[in-house]
Amino acid sequence: QVQLVESGGGLVQAGGSLRLSCTASGRTFSTYAMGWFRQAPGKERDIVAAITWSGGSVYYAESVKGRFTISKDNAKNTVYLQMNSLKPEDTAVYYCAAKLSYYGTMWNNYDFWGQGAQVTVSS
């Protein structure tokens, strides 16, 4: 199986930046893609960004385009989410996830999850 460990959450004022990291260990050779999801209190878990492990194709939710950047370091088995120009509505628990299959695009299509990182953006 795959273990995912996240770091980099915290409290930041609106307009500030944070970088989340997610390091994978275990049987990572079969991972197809890595994704970042977020879930605010009372809301559903939504995808923020995703990247394929091999080719580096990326996807961004419309709400974060131009502000967030997903990247990876294959040698370190690590995926990053650089978050700039943060807004109060970005406040959520951010989860790193690994996807083994090509099929599916929603949270329930991901197989392994990190522990979550709280991101709080104050106004």
C-alpha positions, 0 to 999 in steps of 0.5 A: 500500500501507499502511505502519504504524509502531508506538511505545510498547513497553517494560518495566513492572512488573505493575500498570503501564500503557503506551500503544502507537501505530500510525500509518498512511501510504500508501493508507489510504483503503481501510482497513476496520479496525485491529487489535492482535495479540500473540505471546508466545514459543512461542505463536500470534499472537492478536488483542487488540483491533480497531476499525473505521476509519469507525464506531469499533466495537470488539472486545476479547479476553476476556483484556484486557477492562476493562484495555485500550482501543483508540482512534483519531484519524482526522485523524492516521491513528493507532490507540492501545492503552492498556494498564492493569493489566498482567500478566506474561502480557501480555508479548509482541510487539505488532503493529499491523495494517490490514485492507482487507476486511470479511471475516475476523477472524484474523491472516491476514485482515489485510493490512499489519503494523507492525514489532512492539513488545516489551512486557515486564511483570515480576512 
